[in-house]
Amino acid sequence: MTTTPPALTPDHALARLPELTVVDVRTPGEYASGHIPGAHNIPLDALRRALPALRAAHGDLVLVCASGARAENARAVLAEHGIPAATITGGTRGWAERGHALHRPQGTSRTTWAMERQVRLTAGALVLAGLGLGQLHPAWLLLSAGVAGGLVFSALTDTCGMAALLAKLPHNRPRATDLDATLAALGPTRD
């Protein structure tokens, strides 16, 4: 990884794709909606479990998510454990905007929304519910205020508690066998 900068442009990553081990840290639902060809899905909340496999991965390790924020968080976790990794500028969104193909598995009947979109929907719905119920009793306005405060805190700390909660929903969680298979594919027996 010594020759790989901390961030690769989508074009540079595409040119080096055969020599890279790409890890997509989005939820399985987001991953299934379209990912960089050959990327392995290890959701951000399962990253610590995957440390041994990531340490043994062949080629330069590159992390990707929807826009880059979660990949950067994953890169920081790996750096704490002495595992060098890079990210792809703009994430899968930037990859697709450059006209590069995304792999979409066949048999995926519905597309799971990106986590950012799920957070916007949930936060907006809670704010509207708080405002609407606030017409019945003013105490409900605290719901809207709480969501607003959470969004400000999220922006200031570059974390998102709501995303962490939404990631635990069934459509966003990996099946254990999927993660196990991914970790096995990253292991030292890989070609």
N, C-alpha and C positions, 0 to 999 in steps of 0.2 A: 504494500500500500504506500510505500515511500514515494512512488512516482505519481500517485493519484492525489490531486488537490482535494480540499475538504468539500467542494461542490463541483459537480460536472454539469455542463449545459446538456440539454436533451440531445443535441446533435453530437456532442463529444461522447456521451454515454452510448448512443446508437452505434457509433463507429467502433467502440470498444466492447460492445455487448457480449461477444463470445468469450471474452476473458474476464468478465465481471460476474460476481454472484450478487444478483439483485434481490433484496428483501423488501417486500411491500408490507408496511406496518399498519395498514388500514384494517378495518374489520373484515371478516370473511364476506359479508354481504357487499361491501364496497369493492373488495377485490374481485368478486364474481361479476360485478357490473362492468369490468374492463380493467386490465392490468398490463404492464409492460411484458412483452413476450419473454417467457422463461423466468419471470419473477416468482419467488417463493413467498407465501403469505405467512408471516409471523406477526399477529396483532401486537400493538404496542404493550398491551397489558400482559402479554405472554413472553415478552422479550427476555426477562431475567431467567425464565425457565430454559430459554434457548441459548444461553451464553456458551455452554460447552460446544454445541453444534456450530455456532457462529465462529467460535475461536478456531474450529477445525475446518471451516469452509475453505474451498479452493478458490483461488483468484482474488482479485480486489473486491472487497465488500462495499456495496452501494445500497443505501437505504432510500426508500421512496414512500410517499403518502399522496394525498390528494393535491396539496399545495406546497408542502415542504415543512410545515411547523412540527408535525408529529415525527417526521423523519429526523429533524434536527434534535428533538428531544431524545429520540432513540440513539442518535449518534453520541449525545452527551452521556447516556447510560453506558454505552459500549466503551467510550473513552475512560470512564471511571474504572472499568474492568480491564483496561489495557488492550482493547480490541479496536484497531483503527478502522474507520469507515468513512465513506463520503456520502453525500446526498446528491439528488438530481434537482437542479434549479427549477422551481415551479412545479415539481412533483408530476404526477400523472396528467394533471390538467395542462401543465406546460409542455409535456411530452406530446399530448394530443393536439395542442394548439400549433405545434411545429409541423403537424401533418404526419407524425409517426403513428403507426398502427398500434392499437390496443388489442390484446387477446381477450375475447369474450367466450367463455366456455359454452358449448352447446348444451341444451337442456335446461338452461337457466330461464325459467318461465317469467320471473319478475325481477326487476332491477331494484336493489336496495339503494336508497338515497345515500349520498355522501354524508358523513357525520356532521359536517358543518351545516348542511341543509336540514338534517334532523334536529340539530340544536336550534336553528333559527325558527323552525316550525314550533317546537316545544316551547321555547321562550316566548314567542309571539302569542301562542294560544294561552299560556299562563297569564301573560299581561292582559290580554283581552278578557279572560275569565275574571281576573281580579277587578278590572274596571267595570265589567258588567255586574258582578256580584256586589261591587261597591255601591251600586245604586240601591241595593236592598239593605246593606249594612256597611257603614264606612270602614269597619275593621278589615273587610276583604281587600281594601286598597293596599294593605300591607303585602299582599301576595305580589301585586305589580311592583311595589317598591323593592321587595326582596329579590325578584328576578332582575330588576334594573341594577341593584347593588351587586348581584352575582355576575352580571355581564361586565360591569366596570372592573370588579376584582379579577375576572378572567382576562380582561385585556391588559391590566397592569402586571399580572404575574405570568402571562402567557401559558396559563393552565385552563382547564375547563372541567369543572366538577360535573356539569350537566352531561358533557360528552362521556365522561367516565361512567355515569349512571346509565346513559343510553346504550353504551357499549355492552352492557350486561343483558340487554334484551335478547331473546332467543334468535331473532334474525341477524343480529350482529355478532353472535358468539360462535367461535369455532367448535366443531365437533372434535372431541379428543383425538379420534383417529386421524383427522385431517392434519392437526398440528404434529402428531407423532410421525406421520408420513413425511411431512415437510422437514422435520428435524433429522429424520433418517436420511433423507436425500442430501442434506447438507453435510453429513458425517464423512469421515475419512475414507469410507469405502466407495464414495462417489467417483465416477470417471472424470 
